[in-house]
Amino acid sequence: MSKDLDRVRDQWETLAKSDPFWAVLTETEYHDGQARKDFFDSGRTDVRRLLEVLDRHGKSYGDVAVDFGCGVGRLTYALAEQCKHVTGVDVSRSMIEQAQAGNPFPDRVAFVHNEAATLPFDDDSVDLVISVITLQHIRPALSLRYLLEMARITKPGGHLVFQLPSHVPATRPMPPSLSKAQLHVLEAPTSLEVGESGYVRVGVKNISHGEWLPGQLLNAGNHWRLHGAMFVQDDGREPVRCPLRPGESTEVLIRIMAPSEPGSYELEVDLVQETVAWWAERDSATARVPVEVRAKAPVTAAPVDEAPAAPVVAKTTGDELEMNGVRKDLVYALFEQIGCTVLEATPDERAGGHWLSYVYAIEVGEYRIDINHGI
């Protein structure tokens, strides 16, 4: 359990120090702290949608709320417009420090850094717990423990509203006749340091004679070629938004990482149906752009007036955040076992196009368990 917590903490701490807004929403417009107002406005939209679930069932929000996995406070601040007292909890100290620094409600909103597998609240002490795009990055054994903790701290009659993926549904191989795409690199870095991350924005057009359906595990991914030969086979992956009819186009933003050796590379982009085939193997054209990979420069203090890096290049390095799910039937069974009521589970797209994901609304009951000693 501690290794899972350490992994989550280290990954979010790295992201918090490099690009916290993008880490929360992974949308290119939020890179490097851009569109700050839109970022926090999106929190209001998300909180409104979460609370509408309770509205449909005629349930009260209560006065005391917790935002689990609060990051820099995107949902926490918005929740404070609906509840009298809100506490944001996060495993990243840097995220918490940034949330505290920008807190517009210091008399009603608090932030807590928490590195434990338990939550730092008394039994039956809050009315509402929310969590969005957090549990999906935590391994199931730990996320189940946190769900039990959320129920423990919530008063009987209070509510949990959280988003959690269930699973990636089984898929069938797409026939070669559908595996035809026109790819165009719209934006990419021309130069990166060894090991530096960046982004490539790719236009994808369906030039086959059939529709690409959802749930096909269709991704855009990249390779690195050096002197024409494959140097890195697998690098970044991002889902292609489907359905996509013949002649229709979409865009994909792929996070890439420069190879470990300097050189003049070609960045190649292709589509892949996971576990089936790269489409280049089916005679679909790839797209390539040159990228110069430089040796790492010595670390020096940057001048105060130094211009920011181009938006397409990120400073983030390190492991990707993993995606995890807990099957819907297990979530139902867990809460029913401890005397809670599942009000609804609404399909949700926050986990990406490949995952079946849900927003759950749970009403907490009287029954309690001691999670430290088993059910």
C-alpha positions in Angstrom: 0.0 0.0 0.0 2.8 2.5 0.9 4.5 1.8 -2.5 1.3 2.7 -4.3 0.9 5.9 -2.3 4.6 6.8 -2.8 4.1 6.4 -6.6 1.0 8.6 -6.7 2.6 11.2 -4.5 5.8 11.4 -6.5 4.0 11.6 -9.9 1.7 14.4 -8.8 4.5 16.3 -7.0 6.5 16.3 -10.3 3.4 17.5 -12.3 2.6 20.1 -9.6 6.0 21.7 -9.9 6.1 21.7 -13.7 2.6 22.2 -15.1 -0.2 21.9 -12.5 -3.1 23.3 -14.5 -2.4 20.9 -17.5 -1.8 18.0 -15.0 -5.4 18.5 -13.7 -7.2 18.8 -17.1 -4.6 17.8 -19.7 -6.0 20.3 -22.2 -3.5 22.2 -24.3 -5.2 25.6 -23.5 -4.2 25.2 -19.8 -0.5 24.5 -20.5 1.9 26.6 -18.4 -0.9 28.2 -16.4 -2.7 29.7 -19.4 -6.4 30.6 -19.4 -6.6 30.7 -15.6 -10.1 32.1 -15.5 -11.4 29.5 -17.9 -9.7 26.8 -15.8 -11.5 27.8 -12.6 -14.7 28.4 -14.5 -14.6 24.8 -15.7 -14.6 23.9 -12.0 -17.9 25.7 -11.5 -19.3 23.8 -14.5 -18.1 20.4 -13.2 -19.4 21.1 -9.6 -22.8 22.2 -11.0 -23.1 18.9 -13.0 -22.0 16.8 -10.0 -24.6 18.5 -7.7 -27.3 18.2 -10.3 -27.1 14.4 -9.7 -28.2 15.1 -6.1 -30.8 17.6 -7.3 -32.5 14.9 -9.4 -33.0 12.8 -6.3 -34.1 15.8 -4.1 -31.1 15.5 -1.8 -29.4 18.2 0.2 -25.7 19.1 -0.2 -25.3 20.0 3.5 -22.9 22.5 4.9 -19.6 20.7 5.3 -17.9 19.3 2.2 -14.6 17.6 1.2 -12.9 17.7 -2.2 -10.7 14.5 -2.5 -7.8 15.0 -4.9 -8.3 18.8 -4.9 -5.1 19.7 -6.9 -4.9 23.5 -7.0 -8.5 24.0 -5.9 -10.4 24.0 -9.2 -13.4 22.2 -7.7 -12.8 23.3 -4.1 -13.4 27.0 -4.8 -16.5 26.2 -6.8 -17.9 23.9 -4.1 -17.4 26.8 -1.6 -20.1 28.7 -3.5 -22.5 25.9 -2.6 -21.4 24.8 0.9 -20.4 26.8 4.0 -17.2 24.9 4.8 -15.0 23.0 2.3 -11.7 21.2 2.8 -9.5 20.2 -0.2 -7.3 17.2 0.3 -4.4 16.2 -1.9 -1.3 13.9 -1.8 0.9 16.6 -3.4 2.3 19.2 -1.1 3.1 21.6 -4.0 -0.6 21.4 -5.2 -1.8 22.2 -1.7 0.6 25.2 -1.4 -0.6 26.6 -4.8 -4.3 26.1 -3.8 -3.7 27.9 -0.4 -1.9 30.8 -2.1 -4.8 31.5 -4.4 -7.7 30.8 -1.9 -10.5 33.3 -2.5 -12.4 32.0 0.6 -9.8 31.8 3.4 -12.5 32.0 6.1 -14.5 29.0 4.7 -12.0 26.9 2.6 -9.1 25.0 4.0 -6.5 22.7 2.3 -4.9 19.6 3.8 -1.8 17.7 2.6 -2.5 14.0 3.2 0.0 11.2 2.4 -1.9 8.5 4.3 -4.2 5.7 3.1 -6.8 7.2 5.5 -8.5 10.5 5.5 -7.7 13.1 8.2 -11.4 13.6 9.4 -13.4 12.3 12.3 -16.2 9.7 11.7 -19.6 11.3 10.6 -18.0 14.7 10.4 -18.9 15.9 6.8 -22.1 16.1 4.7 -20.6 15.7 1.2 -17.5 14.3 -0.4 -16.7 14.8 -4.1 -13.9 13.5 -6.3 -13.3 13.8 -10.0 -10.4 12.6 -12.2 -8.5 11.4 -9.1 -9.4 7.8 -8.3 -8.7 6.8 -11.9 -5.0 7.4 -11.2 -4.9 5.3 -8.0 -4.5 1.5 -8.0 -7.7 -0.3 -7.1 -6.7 -1.7 -3.7 -5.9 1.9 -2.6 -8.9 3.6 -4.3 -11.3 1.0 -2.6 -9.8 1.9 0.7 -10.3 5.6 0.1 -14.0 4.9 -0.9 -14.5 3.3 2.5 -12.8 6.2 4.1 -15.2 8.6 2.4 -18.1 6.7 3.7 -16.6 6.7 7.2 -16.2 10.4 7.4 -19.7 11.2 6.0 -22.7 11.6 8.2 -25.6 9.1 7.8 -27.8 10.7 5.2 -24.8 12.5 3.6 -23.5 11.9 0.1 -20.5 10.9 -1.9 -20.4 12.0 -5.6 -17.3 10.7 -7.4 -16.1 9.7 -10.8 -14.4 6.3 -11.3 -13.7 4.3 -14.5 -15.0 0.7 -14.5 -13.1 -1.1 -17.3 -12.0 -1.1 -20.9 -14.6 -3.2 -22.8 -13.5 -6.0 -25.1 -13.1 -5.0 -28.7 -12.9 -6.7 -32.0 -10.1 -6.0 -34.6 -11.1 -3.4 -37.2 -10.8 -4.8 -40.7 -7.9 -3.6 -42.9 -10.4 -1.8 -45.2 -11.3 0.6 -42.3 -7.6 1.1 -41.3 -7.1 4.1 -43.6 -6.2 7.5 -42.2 -4.8 10.8 -43.4 -2.4 12.2 -40.8 -1.1 15.7 -40.6 1.2 17.2 -38.0 -0.3 20.5 -37.1 2.2 21.5 -34.4 5.3 20.0 -33.0 8.6 21.1 -31.3 11.5 21.5 -33.7 14.0 20.9 -30.9 14.1 19.1 -27.5 16.7 18.2 -25.0 17.4 14.5 -24.2 14.6 13.2 -22.0 12.5 16.4 -22.3 8.7 16.1 -22.9 6.7 18.0 -25.4 3.5 17.8 -27.4 2.6 17.1 -31.0 -0.8 18.1 -32.3 -2.0 15.8 -35.1 -4.9 16.1 -37.5 -6.6 12.8 -38.2 -9.0 12.2 -41.1 -11.0 9.0 -41.8 -10.3 8.3 -45.5 -11.8 4.8 -45.4 -15.3 3.9 -46.6 -16.6 3.0 -43.2 -17.3 4.6 -39.8 -14.7 4.3 -36.9 -16.8 3.3 -33.9 -16.2 4.1 -30.2 -14.6 1.4 -28.0 -12.1 0.2 -30.6 -9.0 1.0 -28.6 -7.9 3.3 -31.5 -4.9 5.5 -30.5 -2.6 8.0 -32.2 1.0 7.2 -31.2 4.5 8.1 -32.2 7.9 6.6 -33.0 11.4 8.1 -33.2 13.5 7.4 -36.3 17.2 8.0 -36.6 18.9 7.8 -40.0 15.7 6.2 -41.3 15.8 3.3 -38.8 13.5 2.8 -35.9 15.1 4.1 -32.7 12.1 4.2 -30.3 9.1 2.1 -31.3 6.6 3.2 -28.7 6.4 6.6 -27.1 3.2 8.6 -26.5 -0.3 7.4 -27.0 -3.6 9.3 -27.0 -7.1 8.1 -28.0 -8.7 9.1 -31.3 -12.1 10.6 -30.6 -14.8 8.3 -32.2 -17.2 7.9 -33.8 -15.6 9.3 -36.9 -17.4 8.9 -40.2 -15.8 8.7 -43.6 -14.4 12.1 -44.5 -14.6 13.5 -41.0 -11.6 14.8 -39.1 -10.5 15.3 -35.5 -7.3 16.4 -33.6 -5.2 14.5 -31.1 -2.6 16.0 -28.8 0.2 13.4 -28.0 2.6 13.9 -25.2 6.0 12.7 -26.4 9.5 12.3 -24.8 12.8 12.9 -26.6 15.1 9.9 -26.9 18.0 9.2 -24.7 20.7 10.1 -27.2 21.2 13.4 -29.1 20.7 13.4 -32.9 18.7 14.5 -35.9 15.5 12.5 -35.6 12.2 12.1 -37.5 9.2 12.0 -35.3 6.7 9.6 -36.9 3.0 9.5 -36.1 0.8 6.6 -36.8 -2.5 5.1 -35.7 -2.7 1.9 -33.8 -5.6 -0.4 -32.7 -4.1 -1.6 -29.5 -3.3 -5.4 -29.4 -4.2 -5.6 -33.1 -1.9 -3.6 -35.5 -0.2 -0.3 -36.3 -1.9 1.0 -39.4 1.3 1.5 -41.3 1.4 -2.3 -41.4 -1.9 -2.0 -43.3 -0.5 0.5 -45.8 -2.0 3.6 -44.2 0.4 6.6 -44.5 2.1 7.9 -41.5 3.2 11.5 -40.9 6.8 12.6 -40.1 8.5 15.8 -39.0 12.2 16.5 -38.1 13.1 17.1 -34.5 16.6 17.9 -33.3 17.4 16.2 -29.9 20.1 18.1 -28.0 22.3 17.0 -25.2 21.2 18.2 -21.8 22.5 21.8 -21.1 24.1 22.6 -17.7 21.5 23.8 -15.2 21.9 27.6 -14.7 19.7 30.2 -13.1 17.3 31.8 -15.6 17.3 35.6 -16.1 14.3 37.3 -14.6 13.1 38.5 -17.9 13.6 35.3 -19.8 10.8 34.6 -22.3 8.6 31.5 -21.6 9.1 28.4 -23.7 6.9 27.8 -26.8 3.5 26.5 -25.8 4.0 23.1 -27.5 7.0 22.2 -25.3 6.5 21.0 -21.7 8.9 20.8 -18.8 7.4 17.7 -17.4 9.5 14.6 -17.3 9.0 11.2 -15.6 6.5 8.4 -15.7 3.1 8.8 -17.1 0.1 8.7 -14.8 -1.4 5.3 -15.0 -5.1 4.7 -15.5 -7.0 2.3 -13.3 -10.6 1.2 -12.9 -12.9 -0.6 -10.4 -15.7 -2.5 -12.0 -19.1 -1.0 -11.6 -20.6 -4.2 -10.0 -17.8 -4.1 -7.4 -18.5 -0.5 -6.5 -22.2 -1.3 -6.1 -21.4 -4.4 -4.0 -19.0 -2.5 -1.8 -21.5 0.3 -0.8 -24.4 -2.1 -0.5 -22.4 -4.3 1.9 -21.8 -1.4 4.2 -25.3 -0.1 4.3 -25.1 2.7 1.7 -27.5 3.3 -1.2 -26.3 3.8 -4.7 -28.6 6.6 -6.0 -27.3 6.3 -9.6 -24.2 5.7 -11.8 -24.2 8.0 -14.7 -21.9 7.3 -17.8 -19.0 9.8 -18.0 -16.2 10.5 -20.5 -13.5 11.9 -18.2 -11.4 8.7 -18.3 -11.0 9.0 -22.1 -12.7 7.3 -25.1 -11.6 3.7 -24.3 -12.8 3.4 -20.7 -16.4 2.9 -19.4 -16.5 5.4 -16.7 -19.2 6.6 -14.3 -20.2 9.3 -11.9 -21.6 7.7 -8.8 -24.0 9.2 -6.3 -24.0 7.4 -3.0 -26.2 8.0 0.1 -24.4 7.0 3.2 -26.2 4.8 5.7 -26.0 4.0 9.4 -23.8 0.9 9.1 -20.1 1.3 9.9 -17.1 -0.9 9.5 -13.6 -0.8 11.0 -11.5 -0.7 7.8 -8.3 -1.3 9.8 -9.5 -4.7 11.0 -11.7 -5.9 8.1 -15.4 -6.1 7.5 
